């Protein structure tokens, strides 16, 4: 994969994330209603943390899954390329690949745990 193609994909991913954020703006657009008798209304603050938690959880899981998928794909491609170049080093390359994939998957699971904490604890 050349650098130009990777740059285009990153721009496309950024635009998709920007669109997702733009579509979540109405969640935070609640304004207090004016008083009926013309007197200044006491601003009642609504607890809007549920909406923000949903946005934060969606973004966190999405970024973690996308980053993990990109990392796993690149690592697998490089491992296959190195095995093709040196078939006698297949065992060492495969072991290193599996260890790297486990670390990447662990980072994704940590992101999932953080999201669960955001939703249920905070």
N, C-alpha and C positions, 0 to 999 in steps of 0.2 A: 504494500500500500504506500503510495507516494505521499509526500507532505501536503500537496495541494488538495488531494482527495480527503485527507484527514481534516484539514482546515475547513473544507466545505461541510463535512459532517458535524464538526464542532459548532459551526455557525448555525446549522439547522437545529441542533440540539438546544442551543441557546435561545433560538427563536421559539421553539416549542415550550421551553420553560418560561419565557417571557409571556407567551400567550396564556399559559396556565395561571401565572400570577395575575394577569389582567382579568381573567375570568373569575378570580376569587375576590376581587375588590368589593362586589356587592355584599359580601359577608360582613364587612366592617362598616357599612354605610348606614347603620341605624342612627337616626337623629331623634332627640327627644321631641315629643309633640308639644305644641304651644298650648297654653292654658285657655280654657273656653271663655272665662269671664274677662279676659283682657289683662288680668294682673300678671306680673312676671311669674313665670312658672319656675318651680323648684326643679332643677334638673335631676331627674331620676337616672341614675347610672344603671344600665343593664349589664348583667354579667355576660359578656360576649366571649368569654374564654373558650367556650366549646368550639366556636367557629375557628378561632386562632389555633386551637389544638389540632383541629382537623387539617388545616392548611400546613402547619408545621410537620405533622405526621406524614402527610402525603408527599411533601417536598423531601423530607429526610429519607423516607423509604425509596422514593424515586431516584434520588441522587445516589444513594448507596447501591441500589440494584443496577443502575446504569453504569456507575463506575466499576463495580465488581464485574459486570458482564464484559465491559471493555477490557479490563485487566486480564480476565480469564481468556478472552479471545486472543488477545495479543500474546499472552504467555504460551497458549497452546500452539499458536502459529509458529512462534519462534522455536518451541521445542520440536515440532515436526520438521521444521527447516534444519535444525541442528542434527536431528537423527538422520535426515536424508543426506547430510554432508558427511557425517561420521557414524555409520551404522554400528561400529564396534562400541561406541559410547552410549548405546541405547539405554542400558540399565541405569547408569548414573543420571542421564538426562531425565528419564522417566521419574526417578526418585525425587530429583530436585523439582520437577514440574508438579508432582503431587503435593510436595511440601508447600510450594508456593500457592497452589490452588487452595489448600487448607487454610493458609493464612488469609487469603483474600475472602474466603467464605466466612471465616471467623469475624472479619471486620464487618461484613454484611449482617451477621447475626448480632453483633454489638449494636449496630444501628437499629435493628429491630427491637432490641431490648430498650434502647433509649426512647424509641417511639412509644413502646408500651408504658414506660415510666411517664412520658409526657401526657399520655392520654389518661392514665388511671391515678397518678400520684399528684401531679401538678395541677 
